[in-house]
Each structure stands twice: as structure tokens, then as C-alpha cells.
Amino acid sequence: MDIKAYIETGILELYVAGQLSEAENQEIYGLLQQHPELLQEVLEIENAIVKLTAAVSPHAIDFDSFKGKLNETDTKVVDLKPKKPNWISYTGWAASIILAGGLLWTLNQKTALELQLQTAETDKIYLETQIEDAKTDLAATKNWLRVIRDKNIITVPLGGQGDFATSFAKVYWNKADNTIYLDAEGLPNAPQGKVWQVWSLTLNPLTPTSLGTIEDFNTDDNKIFAITNANESQAFGITLEPTGGSASPTMEQLYTLGVIDTTP
Amino acid sequence: MADLDTLVNQFQNKNQVAFEKLYSMYNKSIHGVVYNIVKDTAIADEVMQDVFIKAWHKADTYSSKKGRFFTWILNIARNAAIDKTRSKAFKQSKQNLNADFFVDIIAGHDNLDDSTDAIGIKKFVTQLGEKCKAVIELLYFKGFTQKETSEELQMPIGTVKTRNRNCIQQLRDMVL
């Protein structure tokens, strides 16, 4: 084998570079054992490359400072103790969860309280309305009291007539202001399509004059109605008439009648 | 060079003293190769040390039949450095690596000591032809194969081999 020619091919430079196949590497390894001059060549190439590559490095790191890392890695490999639980982390999470729970609870409380407040507000408005109603009622009652206590008032009781003996009413007549106050508590509600009509009567001859119908009878609370009356009435009567009233009273439907007591 | 074989054997038997000797022989070279790829001193420090740690743990996988010990560790170093440049963190920190070749780096070292090696190498890189620079860069520093180098440099595959031989010869003349 021509050793020199073999060297000149440049294969040994590639061998050092690590760019040959495994088979070629094996072959060269065999040749190096047999031919010391080949080995010498390889050593020189390698030496030159080692120096060249070393020249690129800006600095060396001595083995002592590196050794620490080596052992560190060794212990790292051996050291497979289970990781200690991270209590700080756990505590943090627990605190967060408790805090979140607390916030939710507070929110619930707030909603409940708001609801209670709303209910109380509604109750208050309702009570205020009731008070207002009571005041109005009281004022109306006082007014009524004032009316019937008036010294000019003439009281006329109206008795039940015929089939309607249980019915009754009362008229308080204030001649000074031409007004009668009819207390119709003793009359039943007017049925559908019917209405109460109030009459002023003179007796000789018997002449009825309509004082009007009571349209709001069924809905009125105290059943006291103020009606204008400028007539020289001698009696008052109440009949049940078709809605809208009648020109003259339907005598069969005369519920109550009362004559004014003229004896002083 | 029975000494080197003995050292490598001892190293494979986890002899730390032997390992230390091999380390002191090659750490700067490995650092240089890595630095030429990652272009960052701190990262090169880390990768170089990782390379030796890996070599220590994988010592039993080396066989002199497969090649030189230096070639073996050189190969580990190039792969580790290239892996590093492909890592996400590295890509983010090094958006634009400068394109310096080993020659530019050596020429840029102002603080080279005055040893004959340093003087010779500096002289070598300044006198080196462009083709030589590229061939050495690719074959030794970047780990390109002969075929890849021939494609990269648009040079017949046989020419890569002989030209490389000539380039290394020049280097030997100056540093040995």
C-alpha cells in the first residue's frame, strides 16, 4: 500500500473532521494500527485542528470550576427525593378560596338585605296609603258629624214600605243651603240595570219631584249622599227605577217613604 | 500516542483524573467550536460544559474503532451547539446572529497571548484563501459532510477533499 498516496487523498483530514462512514472509520482504525506513519499524520492533523479551534474560544474554563457542575449533575441524577409540598402555595390557594367564599357569602347577604329593604319600602308605602285613607275617612266623618249637628237640620226617617219593610233610610235636610243628606245605609245594593231614585213629595195634592238618581250607590262606602233640594218638600221617597231614572216614581218599587214632621 | 489511548480508556472507566486531563486538552477547542456557532460567550460556556458532562455520562458509548476521541467529542459539541441555536429562548434572544466565520473571530481577538501558536494561527487565518476558510468552517466547525460542503461551495466532491488537505497542510506548517 502506498501510504504517501493514501495520505495525499485527504481522507485523514475528513477522518478527523468526523465526516467518514462507519466502515471507512473502521478501515482507517485498522490501518492506523499497522502503519505508525499514518497514525502520526492523524495526530498532526488533529493537533492542528485542536489548536485552530481553541484559538476561536475567547477564554478557557479550568476544570476545577467545571468539576462542581459535574458533581452537581451527578447528585442531581441520584437525588430523586419526592418534592416537598409547597406549603406557601397551598396556604395561598386556601386563603384565596376562603376569601372567594367569604365574598360570595357577603354578596348573598347584601342581596337578601336589599330584598328586605324593598319589602319594607313597599310596606311603608302601603301604610302611608292606609293612613291617608284613614285621614280622608276621618275628615268625611267629621264633616258628616258637623252636618247632622247643625241646628237648622231637619231629620226625616224613611220607613220601609210594603214588601220592603226591612229597608230604611234617613234624610237630613238643611233648608238654609237647600241640601239634603241622604243616609241610605238601610237600602240594599241596586241590582244590575236598576238605580235608586230619590223623590221630593208634596202631599196635597200628591206630587212627586225627582231629586235625581244615585249612580254611585253600590260603590259608595258610607252610603251618605248630598243632594240639592230647593223644593218645599213635605215628604221624601226612594224607588228602584231602571238605569237612567224615570219621570215619575214606580210605586210598586217604592222602598222607603218618610213624611216631614211639621209639628214643631 | 499510547498515552492518549490510555487516558481515554481510563476515562471510560470513570477515572476523573483522566477526564480532567482530556478536559484540559480539549475544552478550549470545544468552547471555540461552540462559540463559533452560538456567538455568545456565556452560552458557549454553558454548552461546552454540558458537552463534557454528556461525554462523562456517555463515556461507555465511545469506541476508538469508530474514530478519534477528539472527533467524538467534537461531534457532540457541534450537535449541542446547533440544538441550542434552535431552542426558542435562543432564537428570541439572538434575532440576528452575526455571520462571522471562525477566521473573523480569531482575527478579532486582540488579547491573544503571544505564544507561538497564537501568532502562527493569526498569521494563518490572515493568509488563508477564501476557499480554505470556507472549507474549514464547514467541515470542522459546522460539521457539514463532504457532499454538503461540495454543494454549498459549488465545488466537485473530490476537490473538497484535496483542497481541505492543502488548507490543513498550511495550518500545520504554521502551528506545528
Interface residues (C-beta under 8 A of the other chain):
Chain A: E8 T9 G10 I11 E13 L14 Y15 V16 A17 G18 Q19 L20 E22 N25 Q26 Y29 L39 V42 L43 E44 I45 E46 N47 A48 I49 V50 K51 L52 T53 A54 A55 V56 S57 P58 H59 A60 I61 D62 F63 F66 K67 K69 L70 T73
Chain B: M1 Q16 E20 Y23 S24 M25 Y26 N27 K28 S29 I30 H31 G32 V33 Y35 N36 T41 A44 D45 M48 Q49 F52 I53 W56 H57 S64 K65 K66 G67 R68 F70 T71 W72 L74 N75 F102 I105 I106 H109 L112 D117 A118 I121 K122 F124 I136 L139 Y140 F141 G143 F144 T145 Q146 K161 T162 R163 N164 R165 I168 L171 R172 V175 L176
